[in-house]
Amino acid sequence: MTGKFLVLILVLSTALAGAGMYYLQVYGFYYDVAPQPGKDVALLAKGADRPAPIAYTAFQAIDADSSPIRYRACFDTDLSADDLSAYQPVENPEPLTAPTWFDCYDAVAIGDALASGQAQAFIGTKNVHFGVDRIVAVTTGGKGYVWHALNNCGEKAYDGTVVGEECPPRPEN
């Protein structure tokens, strides 16, 4: 009888811990990001040091303080491919997934659009957090998506290799 009771407690504890971890990963740490015109959606022009804001509507974004790469956003823009040609493109962008409840952002569809040429990706802001760049992708239909991705300095810093002089100094907490 005691053995069955212990097994029942272990199974219930495992189920509750698993459900709690799932909730925290998918829902718990995320929060909505209020639009900040002039800051949310900006692109780095070729040869520029600072990003310039672009016109957008229908902005939606989520973020989490638990990781610098959890930011995701969606927007609409009227910019044409010719307008976007002035901005610095990103080679081989890999959109990161978002929680399924954030309906406007589908990493697989964004990746397919990038691979087929139906979308282009650009540098939004370099080092928005240490070692993390903001990437902005825009489709030919005017849908836009934003995510954060590790840059070369971030990949080195977070995997433990020597960062080197080409990386900016890491801010102190």
N, C-alpha and C positions, 0 to 999 in steps of 0.2 A: 504494500500500500504506500509506504513512504517513497519507494522508488518511482512509482507512477506519479506521485505528487511532485517530486523533484523534476521529472521529465516534463510534466505539464508546465511547471514554472519556467524551466529553460526554454521551452517552445514559445510560450507567451512572451517572455522577455526578449527573445530573438525577433519575434514578429513585431513587437512594439519598437524595438531599436531600429529594425529595418524600415518600418513605416516612418519613423521619426527622421532618419537619415534621408529617405526619399523626399519627404516634405521639405526639409531644409535645403536640399540641393535644387529642387525644382521650383519651390515657391518662397521659402522662408527668408532668404537674404535679399531678394529682389525688391526694388521700389521703382515707381514711375518717376521719370525725369521730366520736369517742367521745361517747356521750350524757353530757350535763351537766344532770341534773335541776334544774329551777328556772331554767335559762338558755336551753336549746335552743328550747323552744316557749313563748313568752310573747306576750301581746297587750296593746296599749295601750287601757285603758278610756277611754271618752269623758270628757274633762276631766282626765285624769290626766297626770302628767309622766313617770312611769316605767311600763314594762310589768310586768304581773303574770303569773307562770307559770300555765299551764293543765295539767290532767291529760292524759297521753298514754301510749301504749304503742307497741311495734313501731317504734321510732325508727331511721331509717337516714339518714345524711348524708354528703356529700362536699364537699370544698372544695379550693382551690388558692391558694397564696400569690402566684401570678402576676397575679391580678386580684381586686379586692374584690367583684365580682359573679358569681363562679363558685360560690358556695355554693348547694347544693340539698339538700333534706331531705324525707322522707316520714314520716308517723306516723299512728296511729289515735287517736281521741278519742271519748269518750261525751257530749261537750257537745251540747246541743240548739240549735236555731235561737234559741229564747228565751234560752238562756244566752249565746249569742254576740251577741245584740242589744245587750249592754252595752258592746261594744268598738267602737273607731273603724274604720269601713269605709274601704276604698280605692276611689276612683273610677277606672274604666277600667284595671284592672290588666292587665298583659301578662306572663304567665309566660315566663321565659326558658328556652331549651332546655337540655337536659342531655345528656351523652354517652349514646349508645344502650345502653351496657352498664349504666347505672344504671337498672335495670328498673322500679323503683317510680314513677319520675317521668316523665310524658309531658306535655310543655308543650301540645301540641295538644289533648289530651283535657282537661287542666285549663282551658285557654282556652274550650273548648266548654262545659264545665260552668259556668264563670263566666258565659258569655253566655246560657245557657239558664236560669240561676237555680238550678241544681242545686248550686252552690257559691257561697260568699261569700268575699271577700278582706278582710283586716284589716291594720292597721299592727301589726307585731310589735315592732320597735325602731327608733326614729328615729336616724339617724346612727350605725348600728352601725360603720361606717367613715365618714370624712369624705365627705359628699355621697351616702351610700348608706343606704337604709332596708331593713329586713328585712320582707318581706311574707309573710303566712301566709294560706293559703286552706284552707277546710274545706268538704267536701261534705255534702250532707244525709245521706249514709250513714256519716259519721264518718271519712272518709279526709282526711288533712291533708297539705299541701304547703307548703314554705318555699323562698323564693328571695330574693336581694338585687336591688334595683333602684335606679337613680340617682334621687335626688329633684331638686327644682328647683335646689338649690345645686350638686349634683353635675353636673347637665347643663351648668350655666353654667361651673363650674370646669374641666370636661374639654373643653369646646368652645372655651375661650379667652376668653369674654366676661367682663365685670366681674361679680364675684360679688355685691357689695353688702352693706349692713349687716345685712340680714335673715338672712344665713347665719352660722353659728357660725365662730369663727376656725379656720383649718386647723392641725391639730397639726404641730409641727415634728418632723422625723425625728432 
